[in-house]
Amino acid sequence: MKIGVISDTHGLVRPEVYEVFDGVDLILHAGDIGSQDVIIELEAIAPVKAVAGNVDFELRGKFKDKMNFALDGRAFHLQHIFDAIPEEADHGGESVADVIVFGHSHRALNRQAGKTLYFNPGSAGPRRFNLPVTVGLLTLDEKTIAGEVVELRVAAK
């Protein structure tokens, strides 16, 4: 199973997203959607699971702040702001989920800690903080979950 992961679109779906997400089975949006139109555009590519971010005031009635669900026998947790990312050496307890997907920082992260993959696709919306514009891909097979951060080639503004 191939999953597209996006966050912090702030109302913008870049054309490059269509190419990167071509053939995905599902899209996860980790908040700061910006507009219902973003979800409609993404649903033209694949089904979407999304949570509201801290600036999604008008979308709070349509999207929860966080959600848990299972895909291919793996437990997923999706929310916008997630600050409790342990270092590998500090991770000794039971995992909350196999994959925790989040956004907010606009900084991509693909870190395994214990049995949990912590994945932030970065920001795909308007460029902020001089950071790259990125999305993510998660690939699930019978035994593994692999994350990949993909930088979108967008014109500098």
N, CA, C and O atoms as a GROMACS GRO file, in nm:
protein
  628
    1MET      N    1   0.085  -0.117   0.000
    1MET     CA    2   0.000   0.000   0.000
    1MET      C    3   0.090   0.124   0.000
    1MET      O    4   0.190   0.129   0.071
    2LYS      N    5   0.052   0.222  -0.081
    2LYS     CA    6   0.128   0.346  -0.090
    2LYS      C    7   0.037   0.461  -0.045
    2LYS      O    8  -0.075   0.476  -0.092
    3ILE      N    9   0.089   0.543   0.048
    3ILE     CA   10   0.012   0.651   0.108
    3ILE      C   11   0.083   0.783   0.084
    3ILE      O   12   0.202   0.797   0.111
    4GLY      N   13   0.010   0.881   0.032
    4GLY     CA   14   0.062   1.016   0.020
    4GLY      C   15   0.036   1.090   0.150
    4GLY      O   16  -0.071   1.077   0.209
    5VAL      N   17   0.134   1.166   0.196
    5VAL     CA   18   0.120   1.240   0.321
    5VAL      C   19   0.152   1.387   0.295
    5VAL      O   20   0.253   1.421   0.234
    6ILE      N   21   0.063   1.474   0.343
    6ILE     CA   22   0.076   1.616   0.316
    6ILE      C   23   0.032   1.693   0.440
    6ILE      O   24  -0.050   1.645   0.518
    7SER      N   25   0.088   1.811   0.457
    7SER     CA   26   0.051   1.895   0.570
    7SER      C   27   0.076   2.041   0.536
    7SER      O   28   0.148   2.074   0.442
    8ASP      N   29   0.014   2.126   0.615
    8ASP     CA   30   0.039   2.270   0.607
    8ASP      C   31   0.026   2.324   0.465
    8ASP      O   32   0.113   2.396   0.416
    9THR      N   33  -0.084   2.286   0.400
    9THR     CA   34  -0.110   2.336   0.266
    9THR      C   35  -0.160   2.481   0.268
    9THR      O   36  -0.138   2.555   0.173
   10HIS      N   37  -0.224   2.520   0.376
   10HIS     CA   38  -0.272   2.658   0.392
   10HIS      C   39  -0.348   2.706   0.267
   10HIS      O   40  -0.328   2.818   0.220
   11GLY      N   41  -0.435   2.619   0.215
   11GLY     CA   42  -0.521   2.655   0.102
   11GLY      C   43  -0.462   2.631  -0.035
   11GLY      O   44  -0.527   2.665  -0.135
   12LEU      N   45  -0.343   2.574  -0.044
   12LEU     CA   46  -0.274   2.559  -0.174
   12LEU      C   47  -0.241   2.412  -0.202
   12LEU      O   48  -0.175   2.346  -0.122
   13VAL      N   49  -0.287   2.363  -0.317
   13VAL     CA   50  -0.242   2.232  -0.366
   13VAL      C   51  -0.157   2.260  -0.489
   13VAL      O   52  -0.208   2.300  -0.594
   14ARG      N   53  -0.029   2.240  -0.476
   14ARG     CA   54   0.064   2.268  -0.586
   14ARG      C   55   0.050   2.161  -0.695
   14ARG      O   56   0.019   2.045  -0.663
   15PRO      N   57   0.070   2.197  -0.821
   15PRO     CA   58   0.060   2.099  -0.930
   15PRO      C   59   0.156   1.980  -0.912
   15PRO      O   60   0.124   1.869  -0.954
   16GLU      N   61   0.270   2.003  -0.850
   16GLU     CA   62   0.369   1.896  -0.831
   16GLU      C   63   0.316   1.784  -0.742
   16GLU      O   64   0.363   1.671  -0.750
   17VAL      N   65   0.219   1.815  -0.656
   17VAL     CA   66   0.161   1.714  -0.567
   17VAL      C   67   0.093   1.604  -0.648
   17VAL      O   68   0.101   1.487  -0.612
   18TYR      N   69   0.027   1.641  -0.757
   18TYR     CA   70  -0.041   1.542  -0.841
   18TYR      C   71   0.057   1.439  -0.894
   18TYR      O   72   0.026   1.320  -0.900
   19GLU      N   73   0.174   1.483  -0.932
   19GLU     CA   74   0.275   1.390  -0.986
   19GLU      C   75   0.329   1.297  -0.878
   19GLU      O   76   0.338   1.176  -0.899
   20VAL      N   77   0.364   1.353  -0.764
   20VAL     CA   78   0.420   1.272  -0.655
   20VAL      C   79   0.317   1.172  -0.602
   20VAL      O   80   0.352   1.058  -0.569
   21PHE      N   81   0.191   1.214  -0.594
   21PHE     CA   82   0.087   1.128  -0.538
   21PHE      C   83   0.018   1.040  -0.643
   21PHE      O   84  -0.078   0.970  -0.610
   22ASP      N   85   0.065   1.041  -0.766
   22ASP     CA   86   0.006   0.956  -0.869
   22ASP      C   87   0.018   0.809  -0.827
   22ASP      O   88   0.128   0.760  -0.802
   23GLY      N   89  -0.094   0.742  -0.820
   23GLY     CA   90  -0.094   0.599  -0.786
   23GLY      C   91  -0.104   0.568  -0.638
   23GLY      O   92  -0.102   0.450  -0.602
   24VAL      N   93  -0.115   0.668  -0.550
   24VAL     CA   94  -0.129   0.637  -0.408
   24VAL      C   95  -0.268   0.580  -0.381
   24VAL      O   96  -0.364   0.609  -0.453
   25ASP      N   97  -0.277   0.499  -0.276
   25ASP     CA   98  -0.404   0.439  -0.238
   25ASP      C   99  -0.485   0.526  -0.143
   25ASP      O  100  -0.607   0.512  -0.131
   26LEU      N  101  -0.414   0.616  -0.074
   26LEU     CA  102  -0.476   0.699   0.029
   26LEU      C  103  -0.389   0.821   0.049
   26LEU      O  104  -0.268   0.817   0.026
   27ILE      N  105  -0.451   0.931   0.092
   27ILE     CA  106  -0.377   1.052   0.128
   27ILE      C  107  -0.412   1.088   0.272
   27ILE      O  108  -0.528   1.089   0.310
   28LEU      N  109  -0.309   1.118   0.350
   28LEU     CA  110  -0.327   1.167   0.486
   28LEU      C  111  -0.289   1.315   0.488
   28LEU      O  112  -0.180   1.352   0.444
   29HIS      N  113  -0.379   1.400   0.538
   29HIS     CA  114  -0.348   1.543   0.552
   29HIS      C  115  -0.338   1.572   0.702
   29HIS      O  116  -0.434   1.553   0.776
   30ALA      N  117  -0.220   1.618   0.744
   30ALA     CA  118  -0.192   1.638   0.886
   30ALA      C  119  -0.218   1.781   0.933
   30ALA      O  120  -0.148   1.830   1.021
   31GLY      N  121  -0.317   1.847   0.877
   31GLY     CA  122  -0.364   1.973   0.931
   31GLY      C  123  -0.308   2.099   0.869
   31GLY      O  124  -0.216   2.096   0.788
   32ASP      N  125  -0.367   2.211   0.911
   32ASP     CA  126  -0.350   2.341   0.847
   32ASP      C  127  -0.384   2.328   0.700
   32ASP      O  128  -0.306   2.362   0.610
   33ILE      N  129  -0.504   2.278   0.679
   33ILE     CA  130  -0.560   2.253   0.546
   33ILE      C  131  -0.581   2.386   0.473
   33ILE      O  132  -0.539   2.404   0.359
   34GLY      N  133  -0.648   2.478   0.542
   34GLY     CA  134  -0.668   2.612   0.487
   34GLY      C  135  -0.801   2.632   0.417
   34GLY      O  136  -0.856   2.742   0.421
   35SER      N  137  -0.853   2.529   0.354
   35SER     CA  138  -0.979   2.540   0.280
   35SER      C  139  -1.031   2.401   0.247
   35SER      O  140  -0.954   2.309   0.220
   36GLN      N  141  -1.162   2.387   0.248
   36GLN     CA  142  -1.224   2.260   0.208
   36GLN      C  143  -1.188   2.225   0.064
   36GLN      O  144  -1.185   2.108   0.028
   37ASP      N  145  -1.159   2.326  -0.018
   37ASP     CA  146  -1.120   2.303  -0.158
   37ASP      C  147  -0.995   2.217  -0.168
   37ASP      O  148  -0.980   2.141  -0.264
   38VAL      N  149  -0.904   2.228  -0.071
   38VAL     CA  150  -0.783   2.146  -0.071
   38VAL      C  151  -0.821   1.999  -0.064
   38VAL      O  152  -0.767   1.916  -0.138
   39ILE      N  153  -0.913   1.965   0.025
   39ILE     CA  154  -0.956   1.825   0.040
   39ILE      C  155  -1.024   1.778  -0.088
   39ILE      O  156  -1.002   1.665  -0.131
   40ILE      N  157  -1.107   1.861  -0.147
   40ILE     CA  158  -1.176   1.824  -0.272
   40ILE      C  159  -1.073   1.795  -0.382
   40ILE      O  160  -1.087   1.698  -0.456
   41GLU      N  161  -0.970   1.879  -0.392
   41GLU     CA  162  -0.865   1.856  -0.493
   41GLU      C  163  -0.790   1.726  -0.467
   41GLU      O  164  -0.766   1.648  -0.559
   42LEU      N  165  -0.755   1.702  -0.341
   42LEU     CA  166  -0.681   1.580  -0.308
   42LEU      C  167  -0.766   1.455  -0.330
   42LEU      O  168  -0.713   1.351  -0.370
   43GLU      N  169  -0.897   1.464  -0.305
   43GLU     CA  170  -0.986   1.350  -0.326
   43GLU      C  171  -0.996   1.311  -0.473
   43GLU      O  172  -1.039   1.200  -0.505
   44ALA      N  173  -0.958   1.400  -0.563
   44ALA     CA  174  -0.953   1.366  -0.706
   44ALA      C  175  -0.836   1.270  -0.734
   44ALA      O  176  -0.834   1.204  -0.837
   45ILE      N  177  -0.741   1.264  -0.642
   45ILE     CA  178  -0.626   1.174  -0.656
   45ILE      C  179  -0.653   1.042  -0.587
   45ILE      O  180  -0.633   0.936  -0.645
   46ALA      N  181  -0.700   1.048  -0.461
   46ALA     CA  182  -0.724   0.927  -0.380
   46ALA      C  183  -0.810   0.966  -0.260
   46ALA      O  184  -0.824   1.085  -0.231
   47PRO      N  185  -0.868   0.867  -0.190
   47PRO     CA  186  -0.942   0.899  -0.068
   47PRO      C  187  -0.851   0.972   0.032
   47PRO      O  188  -0.730   0.951   0.033
   48VAL      N  189  -0.911   1.058   0.115
   48VAL     CA  190  -0.834   1.142   0.207
   48VAL      C  191  -0.884   1.122   0.350
   48VAL      O  192  -1.004   1.119   0.376
   49LYS      N  193  -0.789   1.110   0.443
   49LYS     CA  194  -0.815   1.121   0.586
   49LYS      C  195  -0.742   1.247   0.630
   49LYS      O  196  -0.625   1.265   0.597
   50ALA      N  197  -0.812   1.336   0.703
   50ALA     CA  198  -0.752   1.464   0.740
   50ALA      C  199  -0.792   1.504   0.881
   50ALA      O  200  -0.898   1.467   0.931
   51VAL      N  201  -0.704   1.582   0.944
   51VAL     CA  202  -0.733   1.642   1.073
   51VAL      C  203  -0.716   1.793   1.059
   51VAL      O  204  -0.646   1.842   0.971
   52ALA      N  205  -0.784   1.866   1.149
   52ALA     CA  206  -0.774   2.011   1.150
   52ALA      C  207  -0.643   2.053   1.216
   52ALA      O  208  -0.594   1.987   1.307
   53GLY      N  209  -0.589   2.163   1.168
   53GLY     CA  210  -0.470   2.221   1.229
   53GLY      C  211  -0.505   2.343   1.312
   53GLY      O  212  -0.622   2.378   1.324
   54ASN      N  213  -0.404   2.406   1.368
   54ASN     CA  214  -0.427   2.519   1.457
   54ASN      C  215  -0.481   2.643   1.387
   54ASN      O  216  -0.530   2.733   1.454
   55VAL      N  217  -0.475   2.651   1.254
   55VAL     CA  218  -0.532   2.766   1.183
   55VAL      C  219  -0.661   2.730   1.108
   55VAL      O  220  -0.716   2.814   1.036
   56ASP      N  221  -0.709   2.609   1.124
   56ASP     CA  222  -0.828   2.563   1.053
   56ASP      C  223  -0.957   2.592   1.130
   56ASP      O  224  -1.039   2.502   1.150
   57PHE      N  225  -0.975   2.715   1.174
   57PHE     CA  226  -1.090   2.751   1.256
   57PHE      C  227  -1.222   2.719   1.186
   57PHE      O  228  -1.314   2.668   1.250
   58GLU      N  229  -1.232   2.749   1.058
   58GLU     CA  230  -1.358   2.729   0.985
   58GLU      C  231  -1.383   2.582   0.950
   58GLU      O  232  -1.494   2.547   0.910
   59LEU      N  233  -1.282   2.496   0.966
   59LEU     CA  234  -1.297   2.354   0.930
   59LEU      C  235  -1.312   2.264   1.052
   59LEU      O  236  -1.325   2.143   1.037
   60ARG      N  237  -1.312   2.320   1.172
   60ARG     CA  238  -1.317   2.238   1.294
   60ARG      C  239  -1.443   2.152   1.302
   60ARG      O  240  -1.439   2.043   1.360
   61GLY      N  241  -1.552   2.197   1.246
   61GLY     CA  242  -1.674   2.117   1.249
   61GLY      C  243  -1.668   1.998   1.154
   61GLY      O  244  -1.745   1.903   1.169
   62LYS      N  245  -1.578   2.002   1.056
   62LYS     CA  246  -1.569   1.895   0.957
   62LYS      C  247  -1.456   1.797   0.987
   62LYS      O  248  -1.463   1.681   0.945
   63PHE      N  249  -1.354   1.842   1.059
   63PHE     CA  250  -1.238   1.757   1.084
   63PHE      C  251  -1.203   1.758   1.233
   63PHE      O  252  -1.206   1.862   1.298
   64LYS      N  253  -1.169   1.643   1.284
   64LYS     CA  254  -1.128   1.630   1.424
   64LYS      C  255  -0.985   1.681   1.440
   64LYS      O  256  -0.913   1.701   1.342
   65ASP      N  257  -0.945   1.701   1.565
   65ASP     CA  258  -0.807   1.742   1.595
   65ASP      C  259  -0.708   1.627   1.581
   65ASP      O  260  -0.592   1.649   1.549
   66LYS      N  261  -0.756   1.505   1.604
   66LYS     CA  262  -0.670   1.387   1.589
   66LYS      C  263  -0.757   1.267   1.560
   66LYS      O  264  -0.877   1.267   1.587
   67MET      N  265  -0.695   1.164   1.504
   67MET     CA  266  -0.768   1.041   1.476
   67MET      C  267  -0.674   0.922   1.481
   67MET      O  268  -0.554   0.932   1.453
   68ASN      N  269  -0.731   0.809   1.518
   68ASN     CA  270  -0.661   0.681   1.518
   68ASN      C  271  -0.736   0.589   1.423
   68ASN      O  272  -0.858   0.589   1.418
   69PHE      N  273  -0.661   0.510   1.346
   69PHE     CA  274  -0.722   0.417   1.252
   69PHE      C  275  -0.621   0.309   1.220
   69PHE      O  276  -0.503   0.321   1.251
   70ALA      N  277  -0.669   0.203   1.156
   70ALA     CA  278  -0.581   0.093   1.117
   70ALA      C  279  -0.578   0.080   0.966
   70ALA      O  280  -0.680   0.098   0.898
   71LEU      N  281  -0.461   0.050   0.913
   71LEU     CA  282  -0.442   0.022   0.771
   71LEU      C  283  -0.352  -0.100   0.759
   71LEU      O  284  -0.244  -0.104   0.818
   72ASP      N  285  -0.395  -0.199   0.685
   72ASP     CA  286  -0.316  -0.321   0.666
   72ASP      C  287  -0.263  -0.376   0.797
   72ASP      O  288  -0.149  -0.421   0.805
   73GLY      N  289  -0.346  -0.373   0.901
   73GLY     CA  290  -0.308  -0.429   1.030
   73GLY      C  291  -0.212  -0.343   1.110
   73GLY      O  292  -0.160  -0.388   1.212
   74ARG      N  293  -0.188  -0.219   1.068
   74ARG     CA  294  -0.100  -0.128   1.142
   74ARG      C  295  -0.183  -0.017   1.204
   74ARG      O  296  -0.281   0.029   1.146
   75ALA      N  297  -0.144   0.026   1.323
   75ALA     CA  298  -0.212   0.133   1.394
   75ALA      C  299  -0.151   0.267   1.356
   75ALA      O  300  -0.030   0.286   1.365
   76PHE      N  301  -0.236   0.360   1.313
   76PHE     CA  302  -0.195   0.495   1.274
   76PHE      C  303  -0.256   0.596   1.371
   76PHE      O  304  -0.368   0.579   1.420
   77HIS      N  305  -0.179   0.701   1.397
   77HIS     CA  306  -0.229   0.816   1.473
   77HIS      C  307  -0.197   0.939   1.388
   77HIS      O  308  -0.084   0.957   1.342
   78LEU      N  309  -0.298   1.025   1.367
   78LEU     CA  310  -0.284   1.144   1.284
   78LEU      C  311  -0.329   1.265   1.364
   78LEU      O  312  -0.442   1.269   1.413
   79GLN      N  313  -0.241   1.365   1.377
   79GLN     CA  314  -0.278   1.492   1.439
   79GLN      C  315  -0.183   1.599   1.390
   79GLN      O  316  -0.077   1.569   1.334
   80HIS      N  317  -0.221   1.725   1.410
   80HIS     CA  318  -0.141   1.834   1.354
   80HIS      C  319  -0.016   1.862   1.438
   80HIS      O  320   0.095   1.857   1.386
   81ILE      N  321  -0.035   1.892   1.565
   81ILE     CA  322   0.078   1.924   1.652
   81ILE      C  323   0.110   1.804   1.738
   81ILE      O  324   0.026   1.756   1.814
   82PHE      N  325   0.233   1.754   1.726
   82PHE     CA  326   0.277   1.639   1.804
   82PHE      C  327   0.421   1.664   1.846
   82PHE      O  328   0.513   1.659   1.764
   83ASP      N  329   0.441   1.691   1.975
   83ASP     CA  330   0.574   1.729   2.024
   83ASP      C  331   0.646   1.620   2.102
   83ASP      O  332   0.761   1.640   2.141
   84ALA      N  333   0.582   1.508   2.126
   84ALA     CA  334   0.641   1.405   2.212
   84ALA      C  335   0.719   1.300   2.133
   84ALA      O  336   0.689   1.181   2.141
   85ILE      N  337   0.819   1.345   2.058
   85ILE     CA  338   0.896   1.252   1.975
   85ILE      C  339   1.021   1.211   2.054
   85ILE      O  340   1.111   1.292   2.074
   86PRO      N  341   1.026   1.085   2.096
   86PRO     CA  342   1.142   1.043   2.175
   86PRO      C  343   1.264   1.018   2.087
   86PRO      O  344   1.252   0.988   1.968
   87GLU      N  345   1.379   1.032   2.146
   87GLU     CA  346   1.502   0.988   2.080
   87GLU      C  347   1.503   0.835   2.092
   87GLU      O  348   1.444   0.780   2.184
   88GLU      N  349   1.569   0.769   2.001
   88GLU     CA  350   1.574   0.622   2.002
   88GLU      C  351   1.618   0.569   2.138
   88GLU      O  352   1.559   0.473   2.188
   89ALA      N  353   1.720   0.630   2.197
   89ALA     CA  354   1.773   0.582   2.325
   89ALA      C  355   1.673   0.600   2.438
   89ALA      O  356   1.679   0.527   2.538
   90ASP      N  357   1.581   0.696   2.426
   90ASP     CA  358   1.484   0.723   2.531
   90ASP      C  359   1.356   0.644   2.516
   90ASP      O  360   1.270   0.650   2.604
   91HIS      N  361   1.341   0.571   2.409
   91HIS     CA  362   1.215   0.504   2.381
   91HIS      C  363   1.219   0.362   2.438
   91HIS      O  364   1.277   0.271   2.379
   92GLY      N  365   1.155   0.345   2.554
   92GLY     CA  366   1.157   0.213   2.613
   92GLY      C  367   1.019   0.154   2.635
   92GLY      O  368   1.007   0.035   2.664
   93GLY      N  369   0.915   0.236   2.620
   93GLY     CA  370   0.780   0.188   2.650
   93GLY      C  371   0.709   0.130   2.530
   93GLY      O  372   0.765   0.116   2.421
   94GLU      N  373   0.584   0.095   2.553
   94GLU     CA  374   0.499   0.044   2.447
   94GLU      C  375   0.467   0.156   2.348
   94GLU      O  376   0.453   0.271   2.387
   95SER      N  377   0.456   0.122   2.222
   95SER     CA  378   0.426   0.223   2.122
   95SER      C  379   0.276   0.253   2.123
   95SER      O  380   0.193   0.165   2.144
   96VAL      N  381   0.244   0.380   2.099
   96VAL     CA  382   0.105   0.426   2.089
   96VAL      C  383   0.046   0.380   1.957
   96VAL      O  384  -0.071   0.344   1.948
   97ALA      N  385   0.130   0.383   1.854
   97ALA     CA  386   0.088   0.345   1.719
   97ALA      C  387   0.211   0.298   1.643
   97ALA      O  388   0.324   0.323   1.683
   98ASP      N  389   0.187   0.229   1.533
   98ASP     CA  390   0.298   0.191   1.446
   98ASP      C  391   0.351   0.312   1.371
   98ASP      O  392   0.470   0.323   1.343
   99VAL      N  393   0.259   0.405   1.337
   99VAL     CA  394   0.296   0.527   1.264
   99VAL      C  395   0.223   0.645   1.327
   99VAL      O  396   0.101   0.641   1.346
  100ILE      N  397   0.298   0.750   1.358
  100ILE     CA  398   0.239   0.876   1.404
  100ILE      C  399   0.271   0.980   1.297
  100ILE      O  400   0.388   1.009   1.271
  101VAL      N  401   0.166   1.035   1.237
  101VAL     CA  402   0.180   1.135   1.130
  101VAL      C  403   0.134   1.269   1.186
  101VAL      O  404   0.028   1.279   1.247
  102PHE      N  405   0.215   1.371   1.164
  102PHE     CA  406   0.185   1.503   1.216
  102PHE      C  407   0.243   1.610   1.124
  102PHE      O  408   0.312   1.578   1.027
  103GLY      N  409   0.216   1.735   1.154
  103GLY     CA  410   0.265   1.846   1.075
  103GLY      C  411   0.308   1.960   1.165
  103GLY      O  412   0.382   1.938   1.262
  104HIS      N  413   0.263   2.081   1.135
  104HIS     CA  414   0.277   2.203   1.212
  104HIS      C  415   0.413   2.272   1.204
  104HIS      O  416   0.417   2.394   1.183
  105SER      N  417   0.522   2.202   1.218
  105SER     CA  418   0.653   2.266   1.224
  105SER      C  419   0.705   2.312   1.088
  105SER      O  420   0.798   2.392   1.080
  106HIS      N  421   0.645   2.261   0.981
  106HIS     CA  422   0.690   2.285   0.844
  106HIS      C  423   0.826   2.219   0.818
  106HIS      O  424   0.885   2.240   0.712
  107ARG      N  425   0.875   2.141   0.910
  107ARG     CA  426   1.003   2.070   0.897
  107ARG      C  427   0.976   1.921   0.883
  107ARG      O  428   0.913   1.859   0.969
  108ALA      N  429   1.023   1.864   0.775
  108ALA     CA  430   1.002   1.721   0.752
  108ALA      C  431   1.080   1.639   0.855
  108ALA      O  432   1.188   1.678   0.899
  109LEU      N  433   1.022   1.525   0.890
  109LEU     CA  434   1.086   1.432   0.983
  109LEU      C  435   1.044   1.291   0.946
  109LEU      O  436   0.927   1.265   0.920
  110ASN      N  437   1.141   1.200   0.945
  110ASN     CA  438   1.116   1.058   0.915
  110ASN      C  439   1.204   0.981   1.014
  110ASN      O  440   1.316   0.943   0.981
  111ARG      N  441   1.151   0.957   1.134
  111ARG     CA  442   1.233   0.899   1.240
  111ARG      C  443   1.166   0.777   1.303
  111ARG      O  444   1.050   0.781   1.345
  112GLN      N  445   1.240   0.670   1.308
  112GLN     CA  446   1.196   0.550   1.377
  112GLN      C  447   1.246   0.558   1.521
  112GLN      O  448   1.364   0.582   1.544
  113ALA      N  449   1.156   0.538   1.618
  113ALA     CA  450   1.195   0.531   1.759
  113ALA      C  451   1.122   0.412   1.818
  113ALA      O  452   0.999   0.412   1.832
  114GLY      N  453   1.198   0.310   1.854
  114GLY     CA  454   1.135   0.186   1.899
  114GLY      C  455   1.058   0.125   1.783
  114GLY      O  456   1.111   0.110   1.673
  115LYS      N  457   0.933   0.091   1.810
  115LYS     CA  458   0.850   0.029   1.705
  115LYS      C  459   0.766   0.131   1.630
  115LYS      O  460   0.684   0.094   1.546
  116THR      N  461   0.783   0.259   1.660
  116THR     CA  462   0.698   0.364   1.602
  116THR      C  463   0.776   0.448   1.501
  116THR      O  464   0.888   0.490   1.527
  117LEU      N  465   0.713   0.472   1.386
  117LEU     CA  466   0.765   0.565   1.288
  117LEU      C  467   0.697   0.700   1.310
  117LEU      O  468   0.574   0.709   1.304
  118TYR      N  469   0.776   0.804   1.337
  118TYR     CA  470   0.726   0.940   1.352
  118TYR      C  471   0.751   1.010   1.219
  118TYR      O  472   0.865   1.020   1.174
  119PHE      N  473   0.642   1.057   1.157
  119PHE     CA  474   0.654   1.108   1.020
  119PHE      C  475   0.584   1.243   1.006
  119PHE      O  476   0.464   1.255   1.030
  120ASN      N  477   0.661   1.344   0.968
  120ASN     CA  478   0.609   1.476   0.936
  120ASN      C  479   0.651   1.504   0.792
  120ASN      O  480   0.770   1.508   0.762
  121PRO      N  481   0.554   1.525   0.701
  121PRO     CA  482   0.590   1.547   0.561
  121PRO      C  483   0.645   1.686   0.533
  121PRO      O  484   0.681   1.716   0.419
  122GLY      N  485   0.652   1.772   0.633
  122GLY     CA  486   0.692   1.910   0.610
  122GLY      C  487   0.574   1.990   0.558
  122GLY      O  488   0.459   1.952   0.580
  123SER      N  489   0.601   2.097   0.490
  123SER     CA  490   0.495   2.186   0.441
  123SER      C  491   0.488   2.185   0.289
  123SER      O  492   0.590   2.198   0.220
  124ALA      N  493   0.365   2.169   0.237
  124ALA     CA  494   0.344   2.172   0.092
  124ALA      C  495   0.278   2.301   0.047
  124ALA      O  496   0.252   2.319  -0.072
  125GLY      N  497   0.249   2.390   0.140
  125GLY     CA  498   0.181   2.515   0.108
  125GLY      C  499   0.277   2.626   0.072
  125GLY      O  500   0.389   2.600   0.026
  126PRO      N  501   0.235   2.749   0.094
  126PRO     CA  502   0.323   2.862   0.066
  126PRO      C  503   0.453   2.849   0.146
  126PRO      O  504   0.452   2.815   0.264
  127ARG      N  505   0.564   2.875   0.080
  127ARG     CA  506   0.695   2.859   0.145
  127ARG      C  507   0.705   2.954   0.264
  127ARG      O  508   0.673   3.072   0.255
  128ARG      N  509   0.752   2.897   0.377
  128ARG     CA  510   0.772   2.976   0.498
  128ARG      C  511   0.905   2.938   0.561
  128ARG      O  512   0.955   2.827   0.540
  129PHE      N  513   0.960   3.028   0.636
  129PHE     CA  514   1.080   3.001   0.716
  129PHE      C  515   1.200   2.957   0.631
  129PHE      O  516   1.293   2.897   0.684
  130ASN      N  517   1.199   2.985   0.501
  130ASN     CA  518   1.310   2.945   0.413
  130ASN      C  519   1.331   2.794   0.410
  130ASN      O  520   1.441   2.747   0.382
  131LEU      N  521   1.226   2.718   0.437
  131LEU     CA  522   1.234   2.571   0.436
  131LEU      C  523   1.193   2.516   0.300
  131LEU      O  524   1.120   2.583   0.227
  132PRO      N  525   1.238   2.397   0.266
  132PRO     CA  526   1.195   2.336   0.140
  132PRO      C  527   1.046   2.303   0.144
  132PRO      O  528   0.988   2.283   0.251
  133VAL      N  529   0.985   2.298   0.028
  133VAL     CA  530   0.845   2.259   0.013
  133VAL      C  531   0.844   2.108  -0.008
  133VAL      O  532   0.903   2.058  -0.104
  134THR      N  533   0.778   2.036   0.082
  134THR     CA  534   0.786   1.890   0.079
  134THR      C  535   0.652   1.823   0.104
  134THR      O  536   0.560   1.882   0.162
  135VAL      N  537   0.642   1.699   0.060
  135VAL     CA  538   0.533   1.607   0.093
  135VAL      C  539   0.599   1.475   0.130
  135VAL      O  540   0.722   1.463   0.127
  136GLY      N  541   0.518   1.376   0.165
  136GLY     CA  542   0.576   1.248   0.202
  136GLY      C  543   0.504   1.132   0.138
  136GLY      O  544   0.391   1.143   0.091
  137LEU      N  545   0.573   1.020   0.139
  137LEU     CA  546   0.516   0.893   0.094
  137LEU      C  547   0.545   0.788   0.201
  137LEU      O  548   0.656   0.780   0.252
  138LEU      N  549   0.444   0.709   0.232
  138LEU     CA  550   0.462   0.594   0.320
  138LEU      C  551   0.431   0.470   0.238
  138LEU      O  552   0.331   0.465   0.166
  139THR      N  553   0.517   0.371   0.248
  139THR     CA  554   0.496   0.245   0.177
  139THR      C  555   0.484   0.134   0.280
  139THR      O  556   0.573   0.115   0.363
  140LEU      N  557   0.374   0.063   0.276
  140LEU     CA  558   0.349  -0.048   0.367
  140LEU      C  559   0.356  -0.177   0.288
  140LEU      O  560   0.288  -0.192   0.187
  141ASP      N  561   0.440  -0.269   0.334
  141ASP     CA  562   0.435  -0.403   0.277
  141ASP      C  563   0.407  -0.500   0.391
  141ASP      O  564   0.372  -0.456   0.501
  142GLU      N  565   0.421  -0.626   0.369
  142GLU     CA  566   0.384  -0.725   0.470
  142GLU      C  567   0.461  -0.709   0.600
  142GLU      O  568   0.408  -0.736   0.708
  143LYS      N  569   0.586  -0.667   0.592
  143LYS     CA  570   0.670  -0.662   0.712
  143LYS      C  571   0.715  -0.523   0.754
  143LYS      O  572   0.748  -0.504   0.870
  144THR      N  573   0.718  -0.428   0.664
  144THR     CA  574   0.778  -0.298   0.696
  144THR      C  575   0.687  -0.181   0.660
  144THR      O  576   0.593  -0.192   0.582
  145ILE      N  577   0.722  -0.068   0.722
  145ILE     CA  578   0.663   0.061   0.688
  145ILE      C  579   0.780   0.153   0.660
  145ILE      O  580   0.865   0.175   0.747
  146ALA      N  581   0.786   0.207   0.539
  146ALA     CA  582   0.897   0.295   0.502
  146ALA      C  583   0.843   0.433   0.470
  146ALA      O  584   0.742   0.447   0.400
  147GLY      N  585   0.909   0.535   0.522
  147GLY     CA  586   0.872   0.673   0.496
  147GLY      C  587   0.974   0.738   0.405
  147GLY      O  588   1.093   0.708   0.411
  148GLU      N  589   0.925   0.829   0.321
  148GLU     CA  590   1.013   0.905   0.231
  148GLU      C  591   0.962   1.048   0.224
  148GLU      O  592   0.843   1.070   0.202
  149VAL      N  593   1.051   1.144   0.241
  149VAL     CA  594   1.018   1.285   0.224
  149VAL      C  595   1.059   1.324   0.082
  149VAL      O  596   1.171   1.297   0.039
  150VAL      N  597   0.967   1.388   0.011
  150VAL     CA  598   0.992   1.427  -0.128
  150VAL      C  599   0.986   1.579  -0.139
  150VAL      O  600   0.884   1.640  -0.109
  151GLU      N  601   1.097   1.639  -0.181
  151GLU     CA  602   1.100   1.783  -0.201
  151GLU      C  603   1.037   1.815  -0.336
  151GLU      O  604   1.073   1.757  -0.438
  152LEU      N  605   0.944   1.910  -0.334
  152LEU     CA  606   0.878   1.952  -0.458
  152LEU      C  607   0.964   2.058  -0.524
  152LEU      O  608   1.013   2.151  -0.460
  153ARG      N  609   0.982   2.043  -0.654
  153ARG     CA  610   1.058   2.143  -0.730
  153ARG      C  611   0.964   2.255  -0.768
  153ARG      O  612   0.890   2.246  -0.866
  154VAL      N  613   0.970   2.361  -0.688
  154VAL     CA  614   0.881   2.474  -0.712
  154VAL      C  615   0.965   2.598  -0.740
  154VAL      O  616   1.079   2.610  -0.694
  155ALA      N  617   0.908   2.689  -0.817
  155ALA     CA  618   0.980   2.811  -0.852
  155ALA      C  619   1.000   2.897  -0.727
  155ALA      O  620   0.910   2.909  -0.644
  156ALA      N  621   1.116   2.955  -0.714
  156ALA     CA  622   1.145   3.044  -0.602
  156ALA      C  623   1.067   3.173  -0.618
  156ALA      O  624   1.054   3.226  -0.729
  157LYS      N  625   1.015   3.223  -0.508
  157LYS     CA  626   0.939   3.349  -0.513
  157LYS      C  627   0.999   3.448  -0.419
  157LYS      O  628   0.950   3.560  -0.408
   0.00000   0.00000   0.00000
